[in-house]
Amino acid sequence: MAGLVQRTARSIDDMWRSIWDDSSRGEKLVIAAFLLVTGLAIPVIPIVYLARFIAN
């Protein structure tokens, strides 16, 4: 079970890095604005940081 949680967290972390790290400043602003406008920033950001913590 712990392996499943860690693999899932690693997948979330990899996905976030591929989206965020490869984006230009303008794309990051669009992504951030979309998350804030839709209200997804509240659940997404803590999940990503928790996944990053578990993956490492």
C-alpha positions as MATLAB code, in Angstrom:
seq = 'MAGLVQRTARSIDDMWRSIWDDSSRGEKLVIAAFLLVTGLAIPVIPIVYLARFIAN';
ca = [
       0.000    0.000    0.000;
       2.835    2.400    0.839;
       4.377    1.685   -2.551;
       1.117    2.572   -4.281;
       0.880    5.861   -2.398;
       4.487    6.717   -3.245;
       4.058    5.838   -6.946;
       0.893    7.938   -7.113;
       2.643   10.837   -5.412;
       5.600   10.521   -7.784;
       3.221   10.560  -10.766;
       1.488   13.696   -9.502;
       4.860   15.344   -8.896;
       6.108   14.396  -12.380;
       2.931   15.710  -13.984;
       3.133   18.996  -12.086;
       6.799   19.469  -12.986;
       6.151   18.739  -16.662;
       3.375   21.328  -16.722;
       4.922   23.984  -14.501;
       8.675   23.758  -15.154;
       8.382   23.628  -18.951;
       6.021   26.611  -19.144;
       6.910   30.181  -19.986;
       6.047   33.013  -17.616;
       2.917   33.855  -19.614;
       1.722   30.256  -19.579;
       2.292   30.099  -15.824;
       0.170   33.237  -15.375;
      -2.623   31.698  -17.453;
      -2.474   28.449  -15.460;
      -2.441   30.316  -12.138;
      -5.332   32.564  -13.213;
      -7.349   29.537  -14.356;
      -6.782   27.763  -11.038;
      -7.761   30.845   -9.049;
     -10.847   31.670  -11.139;
     -12.182   28.115  -11.058;
     -11.395   27.684   -7.368;
      -9.129   24.735   -8.083;
      -6.110   26.422   -6.490;
      -7.449   25.560   -3.048;
      -7.361   21.758   -3.498;
      -4.658   21.473   -6.192;
      -1.755   23.323   -4.591;
      -1.766   21.452   -1.250;
      -2.154   18.120   -3.073;
       0.853   18.895   -5.262;
       3.036   19.892   -2.309;
       1.952   16.843   -0.330;
       2.677   14.615   -3.324;
       6.080   16.248   -3.759;
       6.862   15.589   -0.073;
       5.802   11.937   -0.295;
       7.588   11.360   -3.604;
      10.883   12.581   -2.215;
];
